[in-house]
Structures are given as C-alpha cells and as structure tokens.
Amino acid sequence: MFEDVDTELKQRIDSLIKELENRITRAIASDERLSETAGVLRSIPGIGPVASTMLIAEMPEIGTITGEQAAALTGLAPVAHDSGTLRGKRAIAGGRRALRHVMFQAALVAANHNPSLKSFADRLRKAGKPHKVIITAVARKLVTIANTLCKSRQKWTAATA
C-alpha cells in the first residue's frame, strides 16, 4: 500500500515540477531581453538551462555591473580576514547562496567541457591547489565571463574566453 502512495506522490511531484519548468520557460521566452540573455548564457559551455535560469532570476543585474560586483553578488569573491598586522586566510562569503551552489555545479561541468576553463583548472591543479579552491575559482571566472558576455550581448566563442 505504501509503495503505491509513494509512486503516486512521486508522479504528482514530477508533474508539478514539469509544469513549473514549462511556466519558467514560457516566461523567459515571452520577454525579448530575457530570451536574448538566456541565449547568451546558454552559449557558454558549462551553463545549462538551470544555471542560466538561476542567473536570470537571482541576478537581474547581470550585464550591468562589473565582474568583481558579479562575483561578490554570487558570493564567490574572496573576503580578507585581516586585522592590524594579522593577515588571515581568504575565504568566500556572503552573496546569494542558492546561486552560488548552482554556479558550483556549473563550474564542475565547465572545468571539464569548457576549453578555456579546463586549461585554467588544469593549471591550478598542477600548482597543487585543493579541489574546492579550483572549483571556486572556475565558478568565479564563469560568472565574470557570463557577466561580460551579457554586457556585450554576444554569444560565447572560444576567442571570447
């Protein structure tokens, strides 16, 4: 009996998720500027439908701010923990947490499938950097690339990276 309930519940949740995804897609497609922005973002290897939608929804400023501001809004900018002569370790902090988590996932893909970010990640790996540091650096670079391309309204090419 419980297996039937679980199956029905899963099917109901899946259908609700599918309907929500369709509504989001229609909303983006109905607005010319959002549609163009989504096209620019989706052209970047590593940014798929979820990451592009999250960037549009969670960072409407994309394309109108600097790369440093974009990294800070995403929570991917290093924050210094210094006081007087004490120099602390840099760490990421603040920003929009949900967007940061999505960008980490996009960075994992980009580090393997985006030629320029793959070479960047390989260079950091050879330098002995920890995996999380590499993914954070790739995510930050991915956000700044996305911001720059949205600002110029150009799609990604190997030459633009």
N, C-alpha and C positions, 0 to 999 in steps of 0.2 A: 504494500500500500504506500509506504513512504517513498519507494523508488518512483512510483507513478507521480506523486506530488512533486518530487524533485525534478523529474523530466518535464512536467507541465510548467513548473516555475521557471526552469531554465529556458524553455521555449518562449515563455511570455517575456522574460527579461531580454532575451536575444531580439525579439521582435520590437520591443521598446527601444533598445539601443539602435537597431537598424533604422527605425523611424526618426530618431533624434539625429543620426548621422545624415539622413536624407534631408531633414529640415535645415541643418547647418550648411550642407552643400548647396541647397536652393538659395539660402540667404546670401551666401558668398557670390553665387552666380548671378543673382539679381542686381548686385551693385557692381558697376563697371570698374571702379577703383579697387575694390576688394578682390574682384576677379583677376584683375591685372597683377595685383600684389601676390595673390596666391600662385599665379603662373610663374612669376619671378622666383618666388620661394621654392616652388616645386622643381624648378630647373637646377637647383643646387643639389649635387649628389650627397645624399645623407639626410636631406629634408624631405619627408614624405607627407602624406595627407594629414596625419595627426600633428606633426611638428609645425607644418605651415598654418593649419587652423589655429593651433595654440598661439603661435606668434601673432597672428592677426587679432585674435580675441584678447590675449593677455598683454600685448604690447602694441596698442594702436599708434604709438609714437614712431614705430619703425619707419625708417626712411626720412625722418625729420630731425633726428638727433645725431650726435657724434657716435663713433664706435665705442668710445670709453663710456659714454652715457648708456648705450645699449647694453654693454657688458655689466654695468652697475645695476641697471634695472632688472636684469636677468639674475643677478646675484652671482655673477662669475668674475667680478673684479676682485683682485687681491686687496685685502684690508690689512694695514700695518698695525701691529700691536706694540707700539713704541711709547716710551715714557722717559723723558730726560735723556740719559745716556744709554738706557736699556733699549736694546733692539730685539724685538720679539719676532716670532715666526709669522710669515704672511699666511693668511687663510681667506677663503671666500666667505662672504656673509651677506645677509640681507637680501634684498631683491624679491622677485616674485617666485616663490618656492615651486609652485606647480610647473611653471615654465622652465625653471632650472632643471627639474627632473626630466622633463620631456627633451630638453636640449642635451642632457647626458646620454639619453638613448640615441638621439640623432648623431651625437659625436661618436658613439661606438660604431655606427654604420659608416659614417664619414671617414673614420680612421682606417677603414678597410676598403672603401669603394670610391672615395674622392681622391684623385691622384695627388693634388697639391697637399691636402691634409694628411694623406697617407705618408708622404715623404716627410712632412713636419713631425708626425707621430713617430716615425722610424728614427728620425734624428734625435728626438727626445729619449726614445728607448735606448739608443746607443750611448747617450750621455748618462745612462743609469738612473733616469727619473722613475719614480714609482708609477704604477698603472693609473691610480686616481689622479695624480698630477698631470699625466699625459692626457687623460680624457677631459679633465677640466680645461686644460689649455686648448685642446681641439674644440671643445664646446664654445669657449670664448671666441676663438677665431671664427667659428661657424656663425656665431651671432653677429660679429662685426662684418663678415662678408655679406650676410643676409641684409644687414642694415645699409651697407654701401650700395648693393645692387638695387634695393628698394628705393634708395635716394635717387639713383641714376635711371631707374625704371628699365634696367637692362637684364636680360636673362644671363645665367651663368655660362661661361665658356672656360676652357682650360686656360686661356690667355688672361681672363679677368681675375683669376685667383692669384 
